């Protein structure tokens, strides 16, 4: 059979890794809608939607690395606030190096991208040696070693993946952990918030609203590309999202970026404010929002560009560059800020390439 000739008149839509990355970011609304629908139909992971399996659980241990570690840190807040269970998060590699006592009635959740990383598999083996009664693997490859060696599995079907930068896989992990939290809450006879179902239904549209902010992220990227360093700050459940955002700026935009809790800005970063740095803040409007704004005011009179993502209207606050996020979701809001930071890192990377091409063009003209 002859091979069909390729259409060379237009580039393939996924001709570069960056095209795949943008596609993965844009896929997240549909991906979350699919996961929510499968959970509602009890076809996502039926064994994980049976509260009686977890009736004896008294604590939760989450183990992960990289972006999955940030997802686990977010889940800790959900598990403690919604399920009423103490939760602890460990880096996979560090967990293996500790001399720990076996803790009965502890659920172990291991989150991983590939399910084949040596440190993650070693962490599972160590947990099994400690006789933890129940293990759950959350991953993206059904046939991975991790999935085969745990008692329960949550397979997140995110579609084909390209490259090693976590975008849609990260948000899928967050959503999967939230769904497990719901089951744990039921197992502990915790009252389920009345708005949970409505919030899950609203999530895909809210993600679409974030993706539609791309023109504003592009404007910010023009300024961010000129800064010597980028710091991302947040509070409580949003602090792991800030860490994940900093990781995305390093991996996607190849810029120096670090995360810092808002309460710690005065310890170190304040001394850098006279330099050309950018400060990105996740500011959902809640009981701590005013305190966060007060922490930001110390940077107003320095050569520091301040960028604020918030669901509140902050356009008239002097010294702040603001983008208004969608209406705040009570529990799933961290997903929206994670996607916003992914988009911002992506557009900063494209701005970087545009500048480099301009420089090369100008240099070649000078040489000619």
TAZINOR-V803235 format. One record per residue. D_LAST is the distance of its C-alpha to the last C-alpha in whole Angstrom. Layout:
d_last
D_LAST
D_LAST
//
This chain:
d_last
49
46
43
42
38
36
35
31
31
30
30
33
34
34
31
30
32
31
33
36
36
36
39
41
41
42
44
46
49
50
50
52
54
55
56
58
60
61
62
64
66
66
64
61
63
67
68
66
68
71
72
75
73
72
75
76
72
73
69
65
63
59
57
53
50
47
46
50
51
50
52
55
55
55
58
60
60
61
64
65
65
66
68
70
69
67
64
62
58
57
54
55
54
56
59
59
60
62
66
67
71
71
72
74
73
69
67
64
61
58
55
52
49
49
53
52
50
53
53
54
57
58
59
61
63
64
65
67
68
69
71
70
71
69
65
63
59
57
54
52
53
56
57
55
57
57
59
61
63
64
67
65
62
59
57
54
53
49
48
45
43
39
38
40
39
42
42
45
47
47
49
51
52
53
55
57
58
59
61
63
64
66
68
68
69
72
73
74
76
73
73
70
68
69
65
64
64
63
60
59
59
57
54
52
52
51
48
47
47
45
42
42
41
37
36
37
36
33
33
34
32
29
31
32
28
28
31
32
35
37
41
43
46
50
53
56
55
51
51
50
48
46
45
44
42
40
40
38
36
35
35
33
31
31
32
34
37
41
44
47
50
51
54
52
49
51
51
47
45
46
45
41
42
40
37
34
36
37
41
42
45
47
50
53
55
58
61
58
56
57
57
53
52
54
52
49
50
49
45
45
45
42
38
39
38
41
41
44
45
49
51
53
51
50
47
49
49
47
44
44
41
43
43
47
48
50
54
55
57
60
59
56
53
51
50
48
47
45
44
42
41
39
38
36
35
33
32
30
29
27
26
24
22
21
20
18
16
15
14
12
11
10
9
6
5
5
4
0
//
